[in-house]
Amino acid sequence: MAVASTSAPKPWAPAGKLAVGAVLAAVVGLVVLERLYRELEIRLAGLVLNVVTSEGVHVVGERETVYFGLSGENPLGLRMTPECSSAFMLIPLLLVTAVFLWLKPQNMKRLFVSLFIACAAIVVVNQGRILTIVGLVEWMGVDRGYYWGHTLLGSLVSVIGGAVALVLFVWLGTRRSKAERRRA
């Protein structure tokens, strides 16, 4: 008769506790500093718009606003409200990361790499959403372009992009390495 050996779970390593604490602190930081984050995000939008449009762009960071089309027929200012910021799309990723770190602290490096990639994807998606709004306003005019760009297509871009970023995060963060797959 053979006895199966079960090893006791290892106590949490200090690095795992520190990583969970750091991720949760990042969540709190995003909530507390969300206005500063929105200002940085709108400044990034201004840089992107300066590259893709030739009709004039002006950013007023302290108002979280980017003005575009300044020399065209449909000048408009977009204000980055809390609901439109990617900050609140990042929070669920951070919380899922904290849970995964809690459950498997030995995957810390993989989880942080996947978190970085997914967060970058969400920021890019939100910039794409802003470009969608700008493009439709320039094409359809302010009323129709803003409606279609913000309400319909912008929301679709955010939802689909956020879902893709979450799936990408989970896939990258939970898949086994090549060496682990060979051993299995």
PyMOL commands that place a pseudoatom at each C-alpha (Angstrom):
pseudoatom trace, name=CA, resn=MET, resi=1, chain=A, elem=C, hetatm=0, pos=[0.000, 0.000, 0.000]
pseudoatom trace, name=CA, resn=ALA, resi=2, chain=A, elem=C, hetatm=0, pos=[1.386, 3.392, -1.021]
pseudoatom trace, name=CA, resn=VAL, resi=3, chain=A, elem=C, hetatm=0, pos=[0.764, 6.620, 0.820]
pseudoatom trace, name=CA, resn=ALA, resi=4, chain=A, elem=C, hetatm=0, pos=[0.325, 9.741, -1.240]
pseudoatom trace, name=CA, resn=SER, resi=5, chain=A, elem=C, hetatm=0, pos=[2.502, 12.545, -0.073]
pseudoatom trace, name=CA, resn=THR, resi=6, chain=A, elem=C, hetatm=0, pos=[0.911, 15.935, 0.196]
pseudoatom trace, name=CA, resn=SER, resi=7, chain=A, elem=C, hetatm=0, pos=[3.074, 18.864, 0.914]
pseudoatom trace, name=CA, resn=ALA, resi=8, chain=A, elem=C, hetatm=0, pos=[1.702, 21.639, 3.032]
pseudoatom trace, name=CA, resn=PRO, resi=9, chain=A, elem=C, hetatm=0, pos=[1.154, 24.890, 1.198]
pseudoatom trace, name=CA, resn=LYS, resi=10, chain=A, elem=C, hetatm=0, pos=[4.061, 27.237, 1.534]
pseudoatom trace, name=CA, resn=PRO, resi=11, chain=A, elem=C, hetatm=0, pos=[3.431, 30.307, 3.631]
pseudoatom trace, name=CA, resn=TRP, resi=12, chain=A, elem=C, hetatm=0, pos=[3.142, 33.512, 1.721]
pseudoatom trace, name=CA, resn=ALA, resi=13, chain=A, elem=C, hetatm=0, pos=[6.434, 34.964, 0.690]
pseudoatom trace, name=CA, resn=PRO, resi=14, chain=A, elem=C, hetatm=0, pos=[6.924, 38.594, 1.670]
pseudoatom trace, name=CA, resn=ALA, resi=15, chain=A, elem=C, hetatm=0, pos=[7.299, 39.476, -2.028]
pseudoatom trace, name=CA, resn=GLY, resi=16, chain=A, elem=C, hetatm=0, pos=[3.789, 38.128, -2.735]
pseudoatom trace, name=CA, resn=LYS, resi=17, chain=A, elem=C, hetatm=0, pos=[2.270, 40.171, 0.070]
pseudoatom trace, name=CA, resn=LEU, resi=18, chain=A, elem=C, hetatm=0, pos=[4.153, 43.234, -1.106]
pseudoatom trace, name=CA, resn=ALA, resi=19, chain=A, elem=C, hetatm=0, pos=[2.982, 42.718, -4.700]
pseudoatom trace, name=CA, resn=VAL, resi=20, chain=A, elem=C, hetatm=0, pos=[-0.684, 42.435, -3.666]
pseudoatom trace, name=CA, resn=GLY, resi=21, chain=A, elem=C, hetatm=0, pos=[-0.296, 45.551, -1.508]
pseudoatom trace, name=CA, resn=ALA, resi=22, chain=A, elem=C, hetatm=0, pos=[1.351, 47.453, -4.354]
pseudoatom trace, name=CA, resn=VAL, resi=23, chain=A, elem=C, hetatm=0, pos=[-1.430, 46.550, -6.794]
pseudoatom trace, name=CA, resn=LEU, resi=24, chain=A, elem=C, hetatm=0, pos=[-4.135, 47.540, -4.303]
pseudoatom trace, name=CA, resn=ALA, resi=25, chain=A, elem=C, hetatm=0, pos=[-2.251, 50.794, -3.621]
pseudoatom trace, name=CA, resn=ALA, resi=26, chain=A, elem=C, hetatm=0, pos=[-2.284, 51.433, -7.387]
pseudoatom trace, name=CA, resn=VAL, resi=27, chain=A, elem=C, hetatm=0, pos=[-6.078, 51.023, -7.348]
pseudoatom trace, name=CA, resn=VAL, resi=28, chain=A, elem=C, hetatm=0, pos=[-6.389, 53.530, -4.527]
pseudoatom trace, name=CA, resn=GLY, resi=29, chain=A, elem=C, hetatm=0, pos=[-3.943, 55.835, -6.308]
pseudoatom trace, name=CA, resn=LEU, resi=30, chain=A, elem=C, hetatm=0, pos=[-5.980, 55.741, -9.519]
pseudoatom trace, name=CA, resn=VAL, resi=31, chain=A, elem=C, hetatm=0, pos=[-9.145, 56.595, -7.624]
pseudoatom trace, name=CA, resn=VAL, resi=32, chain=A, elem=C, hetatm=0, pos=[-7.563, 59.390, -5.591]
pseudoatom trace, name=CA, resn=LEU, resi=33, chain=A, elem=C, hetatm=0, pos=[-5.530, 60.826, -8.474]
pseudoatom trace, name=CA, resn=GLU, resi=34, chain=A, elem=C, hetatm=0, pos=[-8.042, 60.202, -11.251]
pseudoatom trace, name=CA, resn=ARG, resi=35, chain=A, elem=C, hetatm=0, pos=[-8.184, 63.901, -12.177]
pseudoatom trace, name=CA, resn=LEU, resi=36, chain=A, elem=C, hetatm=0, pos=[-4.419, 64.009, -12.693]
pseudoatom trace, name=CA, resn=TYR, resi=37, chain=A, elem=C, hetatm=0, pos=[-4.685, 60.777, -14.700]
pseudoatom trace, name=CA, resn=ARG, resi=38, chain=A, elem=C, hetatm=0, pos=[-7.402, 62.322, -16.893]
pseudoatom trace, name=CA, resn=GLU, resi=39, chain=A, elem=C, hetatm=0, pos=[-5.189, 65.358, -17.454]
pseudoatom trace, name=CA, resn=LEU, resi=40, chain=A, elem=C, hetatm=0, pos=[-2.316, 63.144, -18.593]
pseudoatom trace, name=CA, resn=GLU, resi=41, chain=A, elem=C, hetatm=0, pos=[-4.671, 61.127, -20.765]
pseudoatom trace, name=CA, resn=ILE, resi=42, chain=A, elem=C, hetatm=0, pos=[-6.062, 64.209, -22.513]
pseudoatom trace, name=CA, resn=ARG, resi=43, chain=A, elem=C, hetatm=0, pos=[-2.531, 65.523, -23.070]
pseudoatom trace, name=CA, resn=LEU, resi=44, chain=A, elem=C, hetatm=0, pos=[-1.718, 62.213, -24.764]
pseudoatom trace, name=CA, resn=ALA, resi=45, chain=A, elem=C, hetatm=0, pos=[-4.844, 62.618, -26.902]
pseudoatom trace, name=CA, resn=GLY, resi=46, chain=A, elem=C, hetatm=0, pos=[-3.613, 66.078, -27.916]
pseudoatom trace, name=CA, resn=LEU, resi=47, chain=A, elem=C, hetatm=0, pos=[-0.265, 64.641, -28.996]
pseudoatom trace, name=CA, resn=VAL, resi=48, chain=A, elem=C, hetatm=0, pos=[-1.992, 61.923, -31.019]
pseudoatom trace, name=CA, resn=LEU, resi=49, chain=A, elem=C, hetatm=0, pos=[-4.396, 64.412, -32.619]
pseudoatom trace, name=CA, resn=ASN, resi=50, chain=A, elem=C, hetatm=0, pos=[-1.499, 66.713, -33.531]
pseudoatom trace, name=CA, resn=VAL, resi=51, chain=A, elem=C, hetatm=0, pos=[-0.060, 63.830, -35.547]
pseudoatom trace, name=CA, resn=VAL, resi=52, chain=A, elem=C, hetatm=0, pos=[-3.271, 62.809, -37.353]
pseudoatom trace, name=CA, resn=THR, resi=53, chain=A, elem=C, hetatm=0, pos=[-5.016, 66.135, -37.982]
pseudoatom trace, name=CA, resn=SER, resi=54, chain=A, elem=C, hetatm=0, pos=[-3.896, 69.347, -39.586]
pseudoatom trace, name=CA, resn=GLU, resi=55, chain=A, elem=C, hetatm=0, pos=[-6.795, 71.579, -38.515]
pseudoatom trace, name=CA, resn=GLY, resi=56, chain=A, elem=C, hetatm=0, pos=[-5.332, 72.716, -35.214]
pseudoatom trace, name=CA, resn=VAL, resi=57, chain=A, elem=C, hetatm=0, pos=[-5.294, 71.140, -31.774]
pseudoatom trace, name=CA, resn=HIS, resi=58, chain=A, elem=C, hetatm=0, pos=[-5.079, 72.804, -28.379]
pseudoatom trace, name=CA, resn=VAL, resi=59, chain=A, elem=C, hetatm=0, pos=[-4.983, 71.064, -24.998]
pseudoatom trace, name=CA, resn=VAL, resi=60, chain=A, elem=C, hetatm=0, pos=[-6.065, 72.673, -21.748]
pseudoatom trace, name=CA, resn=GLY, resi=61, chain=A, elem=C, hetatm=0, pos=[-4.821, 70.058, -19.306]
pseudoatom trace, name=CA, resn=GLU, resi=62, chain=A, elem=C, hetatm=0, pos=[-6.171, 71.620, -16.131]
pseudoatom trace, name=CA, resn=ARG, resi=63, chain=A, elem=C, hetatm=0, pos=[-9.667, 71.393, -17.656]
pseudoatom trace, name=CA, resn=GLU, resi=64, chain=A, elem=C, hetatm=0, pos=[-9.033, 67.882, -19.041]
pseudoatom trace, name=CA, resn=THR, resi=65, chain=A, elem=C, hetatm=0, pos=[-10.035, 69.235, -22.467]
pseudoatom trace, name=CA, resn=VAL, resi=66, chain=A, elem=C, hetatm=0, pos=[-8.656, 68.909, -25.979]
pseudoatom trace, name=CA, resn=TYR, resi=67, chain=A, elem=C, hetatm=0, pos=[-9.860, 71.278, -28.683]
pseudoatom trace, name=CA, resn=PHE, resi=68, chain=A, elem=C, hetatm=0, pos=[-9.580, 70.165, -32.293]
pseudoatom trace, name=CA, resn=GLY, resi=69, chain=A, elem=C, hetatm=0, pos=[-10.621, 71.335, -35.735]
pseudoatom trace, name=CA, resn=LEU, resi=70, chain=A, elem=C, hetatm=0, pos=[-9.686, 74.878, -34.760]
pseudoatom trace, name=CA, resn=SER, resi=71, chain=A, elem=C, hetatm=0, pos=[-9.092, 76.010, -38.330]
pseudoatom trace, name=CA, resn=GLY, resi=72, chain=A, elem=C, hetatm=0, pos=[-11.949, 73.987, -39.816]
pseudoatom trace, name=CA, resn=GLU, resi=73, chain=A, elem=C, hetatm=0, pos=[-15.728, 74.263, -39.981]
pseudoatom trace, name=CA, resn=ASN, resi=74, chain=A, elem=C, hetatm=0, pos=[-16.484, 72.197, -36.867]
pseudoatom trace, name=CA, resn=PRO, resi=75, chain=A, elem=C, hetatm=0, pos=[-14.176, 73.181, -34.002]
pseudoatom trace, name=CA, resn=LEU, resi=76, chain=A, elem=C, hetatm=0, pos=[-14.987, 71.240, -30.858]
pseudoatom trace, name=CA, resn=GLY, resi=77, chain=A, elem=C, hetatm=0, pos=[-13.623, 70.634, -27.407]
pseudoatom trace, name=CA, resn=LEU, resi=78, chain=A, elem=C, hetatm=0, pos=[-13.724, 67.195, -25.794]
pseudoatom trace, name=CA, resn=ARG, resi=79, chain=A, elem=C, hetatm=0, pos=[-13.597, 67.076, -22.032]
pseudoatom trace, name=CA, resn=MET, resi=80, chain=A, elem=C, hetatm=0, pos=[-12.316, 63.871, -20.486]
pseudoatom trace, name=CA, resn=THR, resi=81, chain=A, elem=C, hetatm=0, pos=[-14.906, 63.103, -17.832]
pseudoatom trace, name=CA, resn=PRO, resi=82, chain=A, elem=C, hetatm=0, pos=[-14.311, 60.416, -15.209]
pseudoatom trace, name=CA, resn=GLU, resi=83, chain=A, elem=C, hetatm=0, pos=[-16.669, 58.050, -17.044]
pseudoatom trace, name=CA, resn=CYS, resi=84, chain=A, elem=C, hetatm=0, pos=[-14.724, 58.432, -20.295]
pseudoatom trace, name=CA, resn=SER, resi=85, chain=A, elem=C, hetatm=0, pos=[-11.291, 57.942, -18.804]
pseudoatom trace, name=CA, resn=SER, resi=86, chain=A, elem=C, hetatm=0, pos=[-9.428, 54.667, -19.129]
pseudoatom trace, name=CA, resn=ALA, resi=87, chain=A, elem=C, hetatm=0, pos=[-8.634, 54.884, -15.401]
pseudoatom trace, name=CA, resn=PHE, resi=88, chain=A, elem=C, hetatm=0, pos=[-11.812, 53.082, -14.452]
pseudoatom trace, name=CA, resn=MET, resi=89, chain=A, elem=C, hetatm=0, pos=[-11.183, 50.419, -17.083]
pseudoatom trace, name=CA, resn=LEU, resi=90, chain=A, elem=C, hetatm=0, pos=[-7.792, 49.780, -15.488]
pseudoatom trace, name=CA, resn=ILE, resi=91, chain=A, elem=C, hetatm=0, pos=[-9.174, 49.236, -11.988]
pseudoatom trace, name=CA, resn=PRO, resi=92, chain=A, elem=C, hetatm=0, pos=[-10.810, 45.849, -12.741]
pseudoatom trace, name=CA, resn=LEU, resi=93, chain=A, elem=C, hetatm=0, pos=[-7.538, 44.642, -14.274]
pseudoatom trace, name=CA, resn=LEU, resi=94, chain=A, elem=C, hetatm=0, pos=[-5.641, 45.701, -11.185]
pseudoatom trace, name=CA, resn=LEU, resi=95, chain=A, elem=C, hetatm=0, pos=[-8.150, 43.976, -8.908]
pseudoatom trace, name=CA, resn=VAL, resi=96, chain=A, elem=C, hetatm=0, pos=[-7.996, 40.757, -10.923]
pseudoatom trace, name=CA, resn=THR, resi=97, chain=A, elem=C, hetatm=0, pos=[-4.201, 40.964, -10.764]
pseudoatom trace, name=CA, resn=ALA, resi=98, chain=A, elem=C, hetatm=0, pos=[-4.359, 41.284, -6.968]
pseudoatom trace, name=CA, resn=VAL, resi=99, chain=A, elem=C, hetatm=0, pos=[-6.578, 38.197, -6.757]
pseudoatom trace, name=CA, resn=PHE, resi=100, chain=A, elem=C, hetatm=0, pos=[-4.285, 36.193, -9.051]
pseudoatom trace, name=CA, resn=LEU, resi=101, chain=A, elem=C, hetatm=0, pos=[-1.244, 37.310, -7.037]
pseudoatom trace, name=CA, resn=TRP, resi=102, chain=A, elem=C, hetatm=0, pos=[-3.018, 36.264, -3.852]
pseudoatom trace, name=CA, resn=LEU, resi=103, chain=A, elem=C, hetatm=0, pos=[-3.745, 32.819, -5.288]
pseudoatom trace, name=CA, resn=LYS, resi=104, chain=A, elem=C, hetatm=0, pos=[-0.450, 32.250, -7.108]
pseudoatom trace, name=CA, resn=PRO, resi=105, chain=A, elem=C, hetatm=0, pos=[2.288, 34.635, -5.970]
pseudoatom trace, name=CA, resn=GLN, resi=106, chain=A, elem=C, hetatm=0, pos=[4.859, 32.493, -7.781]
pseudoatom trace, name=CA, resn=ASN, resi=107, chain=A, elem=C, hetatm=0, pos=[3.395, 33.814, -11.084]
pseudoatom trace, name=CA, resn=MET, resi=108, chain=A, elem=C, hetatm=0, pos=[4.222, 37.402, -10.121]
pseudoatom trace, name=CA, resn=LYS, resi=109, chain=A, elem=C, hetatm=0, pos=[6.514, 38.193, -13.063]
pseudoatom trace, name=CA, resn=ARG, resi=110, chain=A, elem=C, hetatm=0, pos=[4.098, 36.759, -15.623]
pseudoatom trace, name=CA, resn=LEU, resi=111, chain=A, elem=C, hetatm=0, pos=[1.154, 38.585, -14.031]
pseudoatom trace, name=CA, resn=PHE, resi=112, chain=A, elem=C, hetatm=0, pos=[2.912, 41.941, -14.000]
pseudoatom trace, name=CA, resn=VAL, resi=113, chain=A, elem=C, hetatm=0, pos=[3.998, 41.561, -17.643]
pseudoatom trace, name=CA, resn=SER, resi=114, chain=A, elem=C, hetatm=0, pos=[0.434, 40.664, -18.660]
pseudoatom trace, name=CA, resn=LEU, resi=115, chain=A, elem=C, hetatm=0, pos=[-0.921, 43.551, -16.561]
pseudoatom trace, name=CA, resn=PHE, resi=116, chain=A, elem=C, hetatm=0, pos=[1.421, 45.994, -18.286]
pseudoatom trace, name=CA, resn=ILE, resi=117, chain=A, elem=C, hetatm=0, pos=[0.413, 44.752, -21.746]
pseudoatom trace, name=CA, resn=ALA, resi=118, chain=A, elem=C, hetatm=0, pos=[-3.323, 44.818, -20.943]
pseudoatom trace, name=CA, resn=CYS, resi=119, chain=A, elem=C, hetatm=0, pos=[-3.108, 48.312, -19.387]
pseudoatom trace, name=CA, resn=ALA, resi=120, chain=A, elem=C, hetatm=0, pos=[-1.249, 49.594, -22.449]
pseudoatom trace, name=CA, resn=ALA, resi=121, chain=A, elem=C, hetatm=0, pos=[-3.962, 48.043, -24.637]
pseudoatom trace, name=CA, resn=ILE, resi=122, chain=A, elem=C, hetatm=0, pos=[-6.688, 49.813, -22.658]
pseudoatom trace, name=CA, resn=VAL, resi=123, chain=A, elem=C, hetatm=0, pos=[-4.944, 53.185, -22.954]
pseudoatom trace, name=CA, resn=VAL, resi=124, chain=A, elem=C, hetatm=0, pos=[-4.532, 52.643, -26.713]
pseudoatom trace, name=CA, resn=VAL, resi=125, chain=A, elem=C, hetatm=0, pos=[-8.204, 51.618, -27.000]
pseudoatom trace, name=CA, resn=ASN, resi=126, chain=A, elem=C, hetatm=0, pos=[-9.309, 54.795, -25.222]
pseudoatom trace, name=CA, resn=GLN, resi=127, chain=A, elem=C, hetatm=0, pos=[-7.138, 56.897, -27.521]
pseudoatom trace, name=CA, resn=GLY, resi=128, chain=A, elem=C, hetatm=0, pos=[-8.768, 55.062, -30.430]
pseudoatom trace, name=CA, resn=ARG, resi=129, chain=A, elem=C, hetatm=0, pos=[-12.151, 55.970, -28.981]
pseudoatom trace, name=CA, resn=ILE, resi=130, chain=A, elem=C, hetatm=0, pos=[-11.160, 59.645, -28.933]
pseudoatom trace, name=CA, resn=LEU, resi=131, chain=A, elem=C, hetatm=0, pos=[-9.921, 59.381, -32.530]
pseudoatom trace, name=CA, resn=THR, resi=132, chain=A, elem=C, hetatm=0, pos=[-13.247, 57.796, -33.487]
pseudoatom trace, name=CA, resn=ILE, resi=133, chain=A, elem=C, hetatm=0, pos=[-15.136, 60.738, -32.019]
pseudoatom trace, name=CA, resn=VAL, resi=134, chain=A, elem=C, hetatm=0, pos=[-12.849, 63.270, -33.708]
pseudoatom trace, name=CA, resn=GLY, resi=135, chain=A, elem=C, hetatm=0, pos=[-13.041, 61.511, -37.062]
pseudoatom trace, name=CA, resn=LEU, resi=136, chain=A, elem=C, hetatm=0, pos=[-16.825, 61.276, -37.015]
pseudoatom trace, name=CA, resn=VAL, resi=137, chain=A, elem=C, hetatm=0, pos=[-17.228, 64.900, -35.906]
pseudoatom trace, name=CA, resn=GLU, resi=138, chain=A, elem=C, hetatm=0, pos=[-15.023, 66.013, -38.792]
pseudoatom trace, name=CA, resn=TRP, resi=139, chain=A, elem=C, hetatm=0, pos=[-16.898, 63.749, -41.225]
pseudoatom trace, name=CA, resn=MET, resi=140, chain=A, elem=C, hetatm=0, pos=[-20.532, 64.117, -40.070]
pseudoatom trace, name=CA, resn=GLY, resi=141, chain=A, elem=C, hetatm=0, pos=[-20.524, 67.451, -38.263]
pseudoatom trace, name=CA, resn=VAL, resi=142, chain=A, elem=C, hetatm=0, pos=[-20.726, 68.160, -34.552]
pseudoatom trace, name=CA, resn=ASP, resi=143, chain=A, elem=C, hetatm=0, pos=[-24.234, 66.936, -33.686]
pseudoatom trace, name=CA, resn=ARG, resi=144, chain=A, elem=C, hetatm=0, pos=[-24.380, 63.688, -35.649]
pseudoatom trace, name=CA, resn=GLY, resi=145, chain=A, elem=C, hetatm=0, pos=[-20.651, 62.982, -35.445]
pseudoatom trace, name=CA, resn=TYR, resi=146, chain=A, elem=C, hetatm=0, pos=[-20.516, 63.411, -31.690]
pseudoatom trace, name=CA, resn=TYR, resi=147, chain=A, elem=C, hetatm=0, pos=[-23.635, 61.288, -31.203]
pseudoatom trace, name=CA, resn=TRP, resi=148, chain=A, elem=C, hetatm=0, pos=[-22.366, 58.430, -33.354]
pseudoatom trace, name=CA, resn=GLY, resi=149, chain=A, elem=C, hetatm=0, pos=[-18.770, 58.775, -32.204]
pseudoatom trace, name=CA, resn=HIS, resi=150, chain=A, elem=C, hetatm=0, pos=[-19.374, 59.058, -28.489]
pseudoatom trace, name=CA, resn=THR, resi=151, chain=A, elem=C, hetatm=0, pos=[-22.603, 57.247, -27.828]
pseudoatom trace, name=CA, resn=LEU, resi=152, chain=A, elem=C, hetatm=0, pos=[-22.522, 54.353, -30.259]
pseudoatom trace, name=CA, resn=LEU, resi=153, chain=A, elem=C, hetatm=0, pos=[-19.162, 53.623, -31.857]
pseudoatom trace, name=CA, resn=GLY, resi=154, chain=A, elem=C, hetatm=0, pos=[-17.118, 55.043, -28.991]
pseudoatom trace, name=CA, resn=SER, resi=155, chain=A, elem=C, hetatm=0, pos=[-18.945, 52.826, -26.523]
pseudoatom trace, name=CA, resn=LEU, resi=156, chain=A, elem=C, hetatm=0, pos=[-18.470, 49.790, -28.772]
pseudoatom trace, name=CA, resn=VAL, resi=157, chain=A, elem=C, hetatm=0, pos=[-14.759, 50.518, -29.090]
pseudoatom trace, name=CA, resn=SER, resi=158, chain=A, elem=C, hetatm=0, pos=[-14.469, 50.768, -25.288]
pseudoatom trace, name=CA, resn=VAL, resi=159, chain=A, elem=C, hetatm=0, pos=[-16.471, 47.631, -24.514]
pseudoatom trace, name=CA, resn=ILE, resi=160, chain=A, elem=C, hetatm=0, pos=[-14.837, 45.458, -27.161]
pseudoatom trace, name=CA, resn=GLY, resi=161, chain=A, elem=C, hetatm=0, pos=[-11.363, 46.843, -26.443]
pseudoatom trace, name=CA, resn=GLY, resi=162, chain=A, elem=C, hetatm=0, pos=[-11.792, 46.356, -22.701]
pseudoatom trace, name=CA, resn=ALA, resi=163, chain=A, elem=C, hetatm=0, pos=[-12.991, 42.781, -23.214]
pseudoatom trace, name=CA, resn=VAL, resi=164, chain=A, elem=C, hetatm=0, pos=[-10.058, 41.997, -25.501]
pseudoatom trace, name=CA, resn=ALA, resi=165, chain=A, elem=C, hetatm=0, pos=[-7.620, 43.511, -22.971]
pseudoatom trace, name=CA, resn=LEU, resi=166, chain=A, elem=C, hetatm=0, pos=[-9.134, 41.418, -20.154]
pseudoatom trace, name=CA, resn=VAL, resi=167, chain=A, elem=C, hetatm=0, pos=[-8.971, 38.200, -22.199]
pseudoatom trace, name=CA, resn=LEU, resi=168, chain=A, elem=C, hetatm=0, pos=[-5.397, 39.041, -23.226]
pseudoatom trace, name=CA, resn=PHE, resi=169, chain=A, elem=C, hetatm=0, pos=[-4.484, 39.664, -19.587]
pseudoatom trace, name=CA, resn=VAL, resi=170, chain=A, elem=C, hetatm=0, pos=[-5.977, 36.368, -18.377]
pseudoatom trace, name=CA, resn=TRP, resi=171, chain=A, elem=C, hetatm=0, pos=[-4.443, 34.411, -21.249]
pseudoatom trace, name=CA, resn=LEU, resi=172, chain=A, elem=C, hetatm=0, pos=[-0.960, 35.896, -20.763]
pseudoatom trace, name=CA, resn=GLY, resi=173, chain=A, elem=C, hetatm=0, pos=[-1.150, 35.795, -16.984]
pseudoatom trace, name=CA, resn=THR, resi=174, chain=A, elem=C, hetatm=0, pos=[-2.337, 32.215, -16.584]
pseudoatom trace, name=CA, resn=ARG, resi=175, chain=A, elem=C, hetatm=0, pos=[-0.735, 30.317, -19.444]
pseudoatom trace, name=CA, resn=ARG, resi=176, chain=A, elem=C, hetatm=0, pos=[2.141, 28.047, -18.652]
pseudoatom trace, name=CA, resn=SER, resi=177, chain=A, elem=C, hetatm=0, pos=[5.634, 28.684, -19.956]
pseudoatom trace, name=CA, resn=LYS, resi=178, chain=A, elem=C, hetatm=0, pos=[7.121, 26.489, -22.692]
pseudoatom trace, name=CA, resn=ALA, resi=179, chain=A, elem=C, hetatm=0, pos=[9.170, 24.621, -20.103]
pseudoatom trace, name=CA, resn=GLU, resi=180, chain=A, elem=C, hetatm=0, pos=[6.072, 23.971, -17.981]
pseudoatom trace, name=CA, resn=ARG, resi=181, chain=A, elem=C, hetatm=0, pos=[4.137, 22.738, -21.022]
pseudoatom trace, name=CA, resn=ARG, resi=182, chain=A, elem=C, hetatm=0, pos=[6.967, 20.357, -21.972]
pseudoatom trace, name=CA, resn=ARG, resi=183, chain=A, elem=C, hetatm=0, pos=[7.028, 18.915, -18.466]
pseudoatom trace, name=CA, resn=ALA, resi=184, chain=A, elem=C, hetatm=0, pos=[3.274, 18.339, -18.449]
for i in range(1, 184): cmd.bond("trace and resi %d" % i, "trace and resi %d" % (i + 1))
show_as sticks, trace
zoom trace
